[in-house]
Amino acid sequence: MAKGSYRVGVFGASSLLGKELADELKESPMAALDVVLLDEEDATGQVIAAGDEATFIQRIEPVVLEGMEFVFFAGDAASTAKHWKSTRQVGASVVDLTYALEREQDVVVRAPWVSEALEDENGLELNLKTAGVVAAHPAAVMLALVLARLKDLGVQGCAATVLEPASEHGREAMDELHQQTVRLLSFQSLPREQYDAQIAFNLLPSVGSEAKVKFQATEERIRAHYGLLSQGRLPELALQLIQAPVFHGYAVSLMVKLAKEATVEAVETALGQSHIDVVAEDSDPPSNVSAAGQEAILVRVRAEDAGSGKARRFWLWLAADNLKLAARNAIACAGELGRLRPQGKVQ
């Protein structure tokens, strides 16, 4: 395929997620395509690197959208709500990473890796009437994929504590965490515009009532997306979201209870397939630092009580690069949509 014969837009290209998505597109099956970086007017004209190329950000307008096959929305929810219908009018398929379209008609929440693990070959609710796809929340993808891989071992129950990084809420949240860290060490007052709470050197199950970060909504979204991805075939999830004083990367403590006893090796074997890397007990444990830049979800398995060599309860420690996971899932969603397009060229 000649470069430029097939056009893809990334709206919100100046955001952390938009930049990650642009980079991932250059390493994906869409690498040969013409990727156009888009954003609101105040970001236009900026030059950012997409893979090894420097690219200008353009304003979203009809002349730029013409001929687009896909548009990824990776900025903020308000911008997605403002512009997504104009992309549909030019015939482009929409992949939403901002969650603005969760309740729109003919828009579905997707994570193709989870569907593959559940052997849903046709794609849940995905058809020619699909107006767009919301790429599922990365923490929900982590949990659903791991539990889908364990389904043949008979998971009876599960509970997860998810540690949330600042980068999940954009550059402003990361900047506030950085400023709080510096000011605490110099005994200065703390900025609280994003979190309305002290996040630096702290762990919190909620943030302040005046926070711009929608922490409770994030917890509810992870739970809801997990439920949608599970298709009623995975166990109900007990979930606690914790705001962690880290800049990047999810970490998750997941407890699973099996119907019958199993060995650690059996659990590791079930998990150790595509998109998951099992980390051995004698290696350094997964962390948000070691997961940075990694394509796979890192998992370590520990039996709660394996005196006999087998157990029913297992603790899984998960880590993943939240931006890379979100971007790769969105690209996989576009691949699904491409197979539905009458003239789709992405296989």
N, C-alpha and C positions, 0 to 999 in steps of 0.2 A: 504493500500500500504506500503510495507516495505521501510524504509529509505534507499536510495542508489539505488533503482530500477529505478529511474527516475532522470536524472541529468539536472541541470540548471546552467549556468555560468553568473557571473556578471563581465564584463570587465570594468576596471576603478574603481576597488573596493576601492582604496585609496582616491578617490575624495569625496567631500562632498555628492554629489548625489549618488555615488556608495555605501557609507556607509549607507545612508538613505534607499536605495533600498534593501540592504542586510538585514537590520532590518525589513523592511516592508514584505519582503518575509517570514520571520519567523513568522509573524502574519497573513499571508494570507492563502488562500486555498492551496498554494504551500508549506505550512510549513513542510509537511512530506517529502518533496523532498530533494535530495542531492544537496545543493547549493555550487558551487565551485567559489571561489573568484579569479579573474584573473586581471593582469595588465601588464604594460610594465616592462622590466627587472629591471629598477632601483627601482621599488616598490616591487619586489618579495621578499619573506621571511618575510615581515612585518606581524605582528600579529594584527588583529583587531577583535572587538567584533561584531558578527552578532546575534542579539537577546541576549540570555544568554550564547552563546558559543564563545570561542576564536578560530579564524580560520586563517591559514596561507594564504597569497596571493601567487598565483602561476603564472608562466609565461604562456602566451598563446602559445600553440604549439599543433601539431596534436595529440600526445598521450593523452594530457589532454582533447582535444575537443571530442575525440571519445565517442560516446554514448550520446552526448549532445542533448537534445530536443529543448532547447531555450538558446540563449545567449543575455543578455541585455548589451548594450553598454552605459556606463555612465561616460566615461572619457572625452577625447577631440575629436573634429571632425577629426583631422589628424589620430589619432589611430584607430578610427572607419573605416575610409576610407582604412586604411592599412590592417585591419584584417577581415573585415566583409565577404569578399568572401571566405576566408578559412573556416569560420564557416558554410557557405552555402554548401561547398563541402562535409562536413561530415553529411549533412542533418539537421542541426539545423535551427530553425526559429530565425529570428533576430528582436529584438525590440531596436530601436535606440532612445536614449534620448539626443543625441548630435547634431541632425539635419544634420549630414553629408550626409545622404542618401535621402534628400528631393527630389532630381531630378533624382534619379535612377529609371530605368524601373522596373515595378511591385512592387514598394514600395509605400505605401499609408500612409497618415497622418490620425491618428485615435484618437478618444476620445469616448470610448464606452458609457460613461454616457450620453453624448450629443446625441448619436444615439438613446439610449433608450428614452430620453425625446422627440425626434422627431419621435419616433415610427418607426425607421429604423431597423427592426428586423433582416434583413439579413446581414447588414454591408455593407456600401458603398464601392463598388469596391473590396471587400474582397472575394477572391476565391482561389482555389487550386494552381493557378499560382503565388500567392502573394509571393514575395521573402523576404519580411520583412515589418515591420511597423515602422513609425516614430511616437513616442508618442507626441501628440500635445503639444505646449507650454502651461505651466500652466495658464498664464494670458488669453490665448485664450480659454482654457477650462472653466475658471471662467465665462467669458463673454458669451460664447455660451450656457453654461448650464443655466445660469440665464435667458437669453433671450428666450431660448427654452421653459422654464417653463412658461414664460409669453405669449407665442404665441397665446393662446386662448383668451387673453384679447385684441389682435389686436395692437401690437406695430408698430407704424408708423415711428418712428425715434429713434435713440439713439446716445449718445456721451459719450466717456469714457476718463478719465484721469487716467493713470496707474502709480503708484509709484513703481519704480524698486529698489529691495534690492541688496546689494553687493554680497550676497551669490549666486545669480543667475549666477554670472560669476566666481565662484570658490574661493578657499582659498586665492589665490594671491590678488584678489580684496578686500576680507574681511580684509586681513592683511594691505593693503594699506590704507583703511578707518580707521582702528585702529591706524596706525602710524600717519596718518594726524591729527587725533583727539588729540593724545598725544602731538604731536609737536606744534600744534596750541596753546594749552594751556600753552606751555613753550616757545612760541615765537621762534621756530626753523623753518628752511626751510622744505618744504613738499616734500615727495616722490610723483612722478607723473607718474611712469612707466606704470601703468595699465590704468589710466583715463586721463592722461595729463591735469588735471584740479583739482581744489580744490573741493573735494566731501564732506569733513567733514563740518558740520554746514551749508550746502548749498543745494539748489535745482536747478537742471539744466535740460533744455530741450535737451541738447547735451553735448558731452564731447570733449576733445581736438583732433586735427587732427592726433596726434601721438599716440593716446591711443591704447593699446592692446585690451581693451574692445570694442566690435563691437556694439555700442549702436544703431546706425541707423539701422543696420541689424536686431537687436532685435525688434525694432518697426515694421519694415516691415514684420518680421516673424509672430508677433502676429496678424497683420492685415490679412496676407495671410492665416494663419491657421484658424482664425475665419471664413474667407470666405469658406474654404474647409469644415469645420465642419458644416456650416449652410446649405449646400446643396441647396442654393438658397431659403430657406424657412424662413430665418431670415432677419431682416432689415439690410441695409448697415450701417456699423459702422464708425463713426467719432472718431478717436483715437489720443491721445497725450500721449507719454511716457515721464515720468519725472524721472531722477536719484535722488533718495532720500538718505539722509545720514543715512541709517539704514542698519543693518547687515543682517536681515533676515525677510522674509514674504512680500507678496504682499498686497498692499491696493489699492482699485480702487474706484473712484467716477464715478458713472454711472447715466446719465439722460436718462429716457425713456419717450416717448410721446405716449399715447394710442389713439386709434381711437375713443373710447367713454370714458366717465367719469367712474371712479371706486373708491371704497373706499380703504383706506390703508389695511383694513382687507382682502379685496378680493385679493390684490396683495400679501400679506403675505401668504394667503392660497395657492395661485398658486405656490409660491416659496417653501413652507415648506414641501418638500418631501425628499427623500434620497439624501445624499451628500450635502445638504444645511441646515444650521441651521439659522432660523430667530431670530434675537435679538430684543426684545421688546424695545420700546422707553424709558421705565422707568428703563432699565438696562444699565450697562456700555456699551458704543459703541464698536463695533468690532475694533480691531487694529492688527497691525503686531505682537505685543507682546501677546495679548490674543489668537491669532490664532496659535501661535507656539505649535507644537505637536498635534494640532487638526486635525482630519480626514476630517471634513466637511468645506465647505466654509461658513463663517459667513456673514450675510447680515442684515442691518438695512434699513427700508423703511420710507421715509418721503415724504408727498405730498407737492408739491410746493405751492399750494393754495387750501386748503380744507375747505373754509368757509362754504360751503353747506354740508360738509361731504364727498364730492366726488371731484375728480380732474382728469385731463388728463395727467399732467406732474408729474413725481415722481423722487425723487433723491434716489438712492440706494448707500449705503456705504458698500463695500465688503472688506473682509480680508481673507487671506489664507496662510498657511504654504507652501511656494513655492516648497521646496524639497519633502515634504511628498505628496503633490498633484501630483507632477511629477512622483514620485515612484508608487503611487497607480494607476495612469492612465496607466503607463507602464505595471503593473501587469494585469490590466483589458484587455489591448491589447493582452498580452500573452494568456489570457483566450480565447479570440476570435480566435487567431491563433491555439490554442490547439484543438478547435472544428473542425478545417479544416483538421488537420493531420489525415491520415488514421489510425494510431495507437495511436492517442492522448489520454492521460489519464487524462488531466486536464479538469474538467468540471466546 
